[in-house]
Amino acid sequence: MEALTWRKSSRSSPNGGQCVEVALNSLAGVFVRDSKDPHGGQLQFPKADWNVFLLQLRAEDLHRAEPFRAGVFLTKSK
């Protein structure tokens, strides 16, 4: 698997806070992890499901949208 390059939101505070980091893998999809625990578990989303999630966020319609049914797989960093 290709190495993951993690990105944190530009809106994150420099001292951590409650942030997540996101990494894109061209074959495996999108990975999300807690920025305070980078060696902990990761969530994995298929790219298509992640794109739907982003569209819903951008529409600011999550509270009225159908529940998000992503294929989520938990992985553990090694």
PyRosetta script that sets phi, psi and omega in degrees:
from pyrosetta import init, pose_from_sequence

init()
pose = pose_from_sequence("MEALTWRKSSRSSPNGGQCVEVALNSLAGVFVRDSKDPHGGQLQFPKADWNVFLLQLRAEDLHRAEPFRAGVFLTKSK")
pose.set_psi(1, 141.3)
pose.set_omega(1, 179.3)
pose.set_phi(2, -66.8)
pose.set_psi(2, 151.7)
pose.set_omega(2, 179.0)
pose.set_phi(3, -64.4)
pose.set_psi(3, 143.1)
pose.set_omega(3, 179.5)
pose.set_phi(4, -90.3)
pose.set_psi(4, 136.6)
pose.set_omega(4, 173.8)
pose.set_phi(5, -107.8)
pose.set_psi(5, 112.7)
pose.set_omega(5, -174.5)
pose.set_phi(6, -87.1)
pose.set_psi(6, 140.1)
pose.set_omega(6, 177.8)
pose.set_phi(7, -126.1)
pose.set_psi(7, 139.0)
pose.set_omega(7, 176.3)
pose.set_phi(8, -111.3)
pose.set_psi(8, 148.7)
pose.set_omega(8, -179.8)
pose.set_phi(9, -56.6)
pose.set_psi(9, 141.3)
pose.set_omega(9, 176.2)
pose.set_phi(10, -67.5)
pose.set_psi(10, -13.2)
pose.set_omega(10, 178.5)
pose.set_phi(11, -89.6)
pose.set_psi(11, 0.2)
pose.set_omega(11, 179.2)
pose.set_phi(12, -72.6)
pose.set_psi(12, 146.6)
pose.set_omega(12, 175.8)
pose.set_phi(13, -79.0)
pose.set_psi(13, 152.5)
pose.set_omega(13, -177.6)
pose.set_phi(14, -65.4)
pose.set_psi(14, -20.0)
pose.set_omega(14, -177.4)
pose.set_phi(15, -96.4)
pose.set_psi(15, 21.3)
pose.set_omega(15, 174.1)
pose.set_phi(16, 97.7)
pose.set_psi(16, -88.8)
pose.set_omega(16, -178.4)
pose.set_phi(17, 73.7)
pose.set_psi(17, -147.8)
pose.set_omega(17, -178.8)
pose.set_phi(18, -106.8)
pose.set_psi(18, 75.4)
pose.set_omega(18, -174.7)
pose.set_phi(19, -115.9)
pose.set_psi(19, 156.6)
pose.set_omega(19, 170.4)
pose.set_phi(20, -121.2)
pose.set_psi(20, 157.9)
pose.set_omega(20, 175.1)
pose.set_phi(21, -116.8)
pose.set_psi(21, 149.2)
pose.set_omega(21, -177.2)
pose.set_phi(22, -126.1)
pose.set_psi(22, 140.3)
pose.set_omega(22, 176.0)
pose.set_phi(23, -134.9)
pose.set_psi(23, 141.5)
pose.set_omega(23, 179.3)
pose.set_phi(24, -108.3)
pose.set_psi(24, 131.3)
pose.set_omega(24, 174.5)
pose.set_phi(25, -118.6)
pose.set_psi(25, 125.8)
pose.set_omega(25, -173.1)
pose.set_phi(26, -59.4)
pose.set_psi(26, -27.2)
pose.set_omega(26, -179.2)
pose.set_phi(27, -102.1)
pose.set_psi(27, -38.2)
pose.set_omega(27, -171.4)
pose.set_phi(28, -93.5)
pose.set_psi(28, -15.6)
pose.set_omega(28, 178.9)
pose.set_phi(29, 110.6)
pose.set_psi(29, -144.5)
pose.set_omega(29, -174.9)
pose.set_phi(30, -114.6)
pose.set_psi(30, 135.5)
pose.set_omega(30, 179.4)
pose.set_phi(31, -114.0)
pose.set_psi(31, 143.3)
pose.set_omega(31, 179.3)
pose.set_phi(32, -131.2)
pose.set_psi(32, 136.7)
pose.set_omega(32, 177.9)
pose.set_phi(33, -142.1)
pose.set_psi(33, 162.8)
pose.set_omega(33, 176.8)
pose.set_phi(34, -77.7)
pose.set_psi(34, 125.4)
pose.set_omega(34, -177.2)
pose.set_phi(35, -66.5)
pose.set_psi(35, -23.0)
pose.set_omega(35, 178.8)
pose.set_phi(36, -80.4)
pose.set_psi(36, -14.7)
pose.set_omega(36, -178.0)
pose.set_phi(37, -135.7)
pose.set_psi(37, 66.8)
pose.set_omega(37, -174.4)
pose.set_phi(38, -64.7)
pose.set_psi(38, -16.4)
pose.set_omega(38, 179.3)
pose.set_phi(39, -100.2)
pose.set_psi(39, 4.9)
pose.set_omega(39, 178.2)
pose.set_phi(40, -83.0)
pose.set_psi(40, -159.8)
pose.set_omega(40, -177.8)
pose.set_phi(41, -71.0)
pose.set_psi(41, 164.1)
pose.set_omega(41, 178.8)
pose.set_phi(42, -132.5)
pose.set_psi(42, 148.0)
pose.set_omega(42, 170.8)
pose.set_phi(43, -98.5)
pose.set_psi(43, 142.6)
pose.set_omega(43, 179.0)
pose.set_phi(44, -121.9)
pose.set_psi(44, 129.0)
pose.set_omega(44, 179.8)
pose.set_phi(45, -122.5)
pose.set_psi(45, 138.5)
pose.set_omega(45, 170.2)
pose.set_phi(46, -60.8)
pose.set_psi(46, 145.4)
pose.set_omega(46, -176.8)
pose.set_phi(47, -56.5)
pose.set_psi(47, -39.6)
pose.set_omega(47, -178.7)
pose.set_phi(48, -63.6)
pose.set_psi(48, -41.9)
pose.set_omega(48, 178.6)
pose.set_phi(49, -66.9)
pose.set_psi(49, -39.6)
pose.set_omega(49, 178.1)
pose.set_phi(50, -62.3)
pose.set_psi(50, -41.2)
pose.set_omega(50, 179.5)
pose.set_phi(51, -63.4)
pose.set_psi(51, -39.1)
pose.set_omega(51, 176.3)
pose.set_phi(52, -63.3)
pose.set_psi(52, -43.6)
pose.set_omega(52, 177.7)
pose.set_phi(53, -57.7)
pose.set_psi(53, -47.0)
pose.set_omega(53, 179.7)
pose.set_phi(54, -63.2)
pose.set_psi(54, -40.7)
pose.set_omega(54, 177.7)
pose.set_phi(55, -61.4)
pose.set_psi(55, -40.8)
pose.set_omega(55, 178.3)
pose.set_phi(56, -65.4)
pose.set_psi(56, -40.5)
pose.set_omega(56, 177.0)
pose.set_phi(57, -61.8)
pose.set_psi(57, -46.1)
pose.set_omega(57, -178.7)
pose.set_phi(58, -63.4)
pose.set_psi(58, -31.9)
pose.set_omega(58, 178.7)
pose.set_phi(59, -80.6)
pose.set_psi(59, -5.0)
pose.set_omega(59, -177.5)
pose.set_phi(60, 48.6)
pose.set_psi(60, 45.1)
pose.set_omega(60, -174.2)
pose.set_phi(61, -125.6)
pose.set_psi(61, 22.1)
pose.set_omega(61, -176.6)
pose.set_phi(62, -63.9)
pose.set_psi(62, -34.2)
pose.set_omega(62, -177.0)
pose.set_phi(63, -70.8)
pose.set_psi(63, -19.7)
pose.set_omega(63, 179.0)
pose.set_phi(64, -108.5)
pose.set_psi(64, -9.2)
pose.set_omega(64, -175.1)
pose.set_phi(65, -75.1)
pose.set_psi(65, 160.1)
pose.set_omega(65, 171.5)
pose.set_phi(66, -60.1)
pose.set_psi(66, 147.5)
pose.set_omega(66, 177.4)
pose.set_phi(67, -54.6)
pose.set_psi(67, 138.7)
pose.set_omega(67, -178.8)
pose.set_phi(68, -74.1)
pose.set_psi(68, 119.4)
pose.set_omega(68, -177.6)
pose.set_phi(69, -111.6)
pose.set_psi(69, 77.9)
pose.set_omega(69, -179.4)
pose.set_phi(70, -90.5)
pose.set_psi(70, 151.3)
pose.set_omega(70, 171.0)
pose.set_phi(71, -81.9)
pose.set_psi(71, 96.6)
pose.set_omega(71, -175.2)
pose.set_phi(72, -99.7)
pose.set_psi(72, 132.0)
pose.set_omega(72, 177.4)
pose.set_phi(73, -126.2)
pose.set_psi(73, 129.0)
pose.set_omega(73, 177.9)
pose.set_phi(74, -86.1)
pose.set_psi(74, 135.5)
pose.set_omega(74, 176.2)
pose.set_phi(75, -127.3)
pose.set_psi(75, 158.0)
pose.set_omega(75, 178.9)
pose.set_phi(76, -118.5)
pose.set_psi(76, 130.7)
pose.set_omega(76, 176.6)
pose.set_phi(77, -64.3)
pose.set_psi(77, 149.5)
pose.set_omega(77, 178.3)
pose.set_phi(78, -106.0)
pose.dump_pdb("model.pdb")
